[in-house]
Amino acid sequence: MNATDTFDGFDQTRFRQEVEERWGPAAWDRGARWWESKDAAAKEAFQAEQRAIAQDAAALAASGAGPASEAGTALARRQFAWLAEATPPAELTAVRFRTLGDMYVQDERFTHAYEWAGAGAARALRDAMHALADRGL
């Protein structure tokens, strides 16, 4: 994965089995329907926000500001809003938010989707997500 083709420009169906194993078939179906319902401009806006979040995460990492700092909190809130666009509110719990943050560091495909913007971006985003989740989102 990279910032340009996180959701488009590649055959995302290759991830279907993994998604269904982790979160169930309904999650795959809901996500696929959500993405297919977007027009080209909405898809680009969603992807552009992910790229901007990656750049801000890299800037946070470079700044040395902590994950609970004003910048870290703003970054985590942006990430939460970005995820909430595609996730039913009841499902985007603090636990799931933390788990997704962990995936950004533990899974190289997700790491690459953020690290292109700068070293430490995925870890800075994960840490900010953890800090926000620990405060109850």
RANORBEL-V230296 format. One record per residue. N is the residue number from 0. RES is the residue in one small letter. SS is DSSP state (A for helix, B for strand, O for the rest). BURIAL is I if it has 24 or more other ideal C-beta (glycine too) atoms within 12 Angstrom, else O. Layout:
BEGIN
n=N res=RES ss=SS burial=BURIAL
n=N res=RES ss=SS burial=BURIAL
END
This chain:
BEGIN
n=0 res=m ss=O burial=I
n=1 res=n ss=O burial=O
n=2 res=a ss=O burial=I
n=3 res=t ss=O burial=O
n=4 res=d ss=O burial=O
n=5 res=t ss=O burial=I
n=6 res=f ss=O burial=I
n=7 res=d ss=O burial=I
n=8 res=g ss=O burial=O
n=9 res=f ss=O burial=O
n=10 res=d ss=O burial=O
n=11 res=q ss=A burial=O
n=12 res=t ss=A burial=O
n=13 res=r ss=A burial=O
n=14 res=f ss=A burial=O
n=15 res=r ss=A burial=O
n=16 res=q ss=A burial=O
n=17 res=e ss=A burial=O
n=18 res=v ss=A burial=O
n=19 res=e ss=A burial=O
n=20 res=e ss=A burial=O
n=21 res=r ss=A burial=O
n=22 res=w ss=A burial=O
n=23 res=g ss=O burial=O
n=24 res=p ss=A burial=O
n=25 res=a ss=A burial=O
n=26 res=a ss=A burial=O
n=27 res=w ss=A burial=O
n=28 res=d ss=A burial=O
n=29 res=r ss=A burial=O
n=30 res=g ss=A burial=I
n=31 res=a ss=A burial=O
n=32 res=r ss=A burial=O
n=33 res=w ss=A burial=O
n=34 res=w ss=A burial=O
n=35 res=e ss=A burial=O
n=36 res=s ss=O burial=O
n=37 res=k ss=O burial=O
n=38 res=d ss=O burial=O
n=39 res=a ss=A burial=O
n=40 res=a ss=A burial=O
n=41 res=a ss=A burial=O
n=42 res=k ss=A burial=I
n=43 res=e ss=A burial=O
n=44 res=a ss=A burial=O
n=45 res=f ss=A burial=I
n=46 res=q ss=A burial=I
n=47 res=a ss=A burial=O
n=48 res=e ss=A burial=I
n=49 res=q ss=A burial=I
n=50 res=r ss=A burial=I
n=51 res=a ss=A burial=O
n=52 res=i ss=A burial=I
n=53 res=a ss=A burial=I
n=54 res=q ss=A burial=I
n=55 res=d ss=A burial=I
n=56 res=a ss=A burial=I
n=57 res=a ss=A burial=I
n=58 res=a ss=A burial=I
n=59 res=l ss=A burial=I
n=60 res=a ss=A burial=I
n=61 res=a ss=A burial=O
n=62 res=s ss=A burial=O
n=63 res=g ss=O burial=O
n=64 res=a ss=O burial=O
n=65 res=g ss=O burial=O
n=66 res=p ss=O burial=I
n=67 res=a ss=O burial=O
n=68 res=s ss=O burial=O
n=69 res=e ss=A burial=O
n=70 res=a ss=A burial=I
n=71 res=g ss=A burial=I
n=72 res=t ss=A burial=I
n=73 res=a ss=A burial=I
n=74 res=l ss=A burial=I
n=75 res=a ss=A burial=I
n=76 res=r ss=A burial=I
n=77 res=r ss=A burial=I
n=78 res=q ss=A burial=I
n=79 res=f ss=A burial=I
n=80 res=a ss=A burial=O
n=81 res=w ss=A burial=I
n=82 res=l ss=A burial=I
n=83 res=a ss=A burial=O
n=84 res=e ss=O burial=I
n=85 res=a ss=O burial=I
n=86 res=t ss=O burial=O
n=87 res=p ss=O burial=O
n=88 res=p ss=A burial=O
n=89 res=a ss=A burial=O
n=90 res=e ss=A burial=O
n=91 res=l ss=O burial=I
n=92 res=t ss=O burial=O
n=93 res=a ss=A burial=O
n=94 res=v ss=A burial=O
n=95 res=r ss=A burial=I
n=96 res=f ss=A burial=I
n=97 res=r ss=A burial=I
n=98 res=t ss=A burial=I
n=99 res=l ss=A burial=I
n=100 res=g ss=A burial=I
n=101 res=d ss=A burial=O
n=102 res=m ss=A burial=I
n=103 res=y ss=A burial=I
n=104 res=v ss=A burial=I
n=105 res=q ss=A burial=O
n=106 res=d ss=O burial=O
n=107 res=e ss=A burial=O
n=108 res=r ss=A burial=O
n=109 res=f ss=A burial=I
n=110 res=t ss=A burial=I
n=111 res=h ss=A burial=O
n=112 res=a ss=A burial=I
n=113 res=y ss=A burial=I
n=114 res=e ss=A burial=I
n=115 res=w ss=O burial=O
n=116 res=a ss=O burial=I
n=117 res=g ss=O burial=O
n=118 res=a ss=O burial=O
n=119 res=g ss=O burial=I
n=120 res=a ss=A burial=I
n=121 res=a ss=A burial=I
n=122 res=r ss=A burial=I
n=123 res=a ss=A burial=I
n=124 res=l ss=A burial=I
n=125 res=r ss=A burial=I
n=126 res=d ss=A burial=I
n=127 res=a ss=A burial=I
n=128 res=m ss=A burial=I
n=129 res=h ss=A burial=I
n=130 res=a ss=A burial=I
n=131 res=l ss=A burial=I
n=132 res=a ss=A burial=I
n=133 res=d ss=A burial=O
n=134 res=r ss=O burial=O
n=135 res=g ss=O burial=O
n=136 res=l ss=O burial=I
END
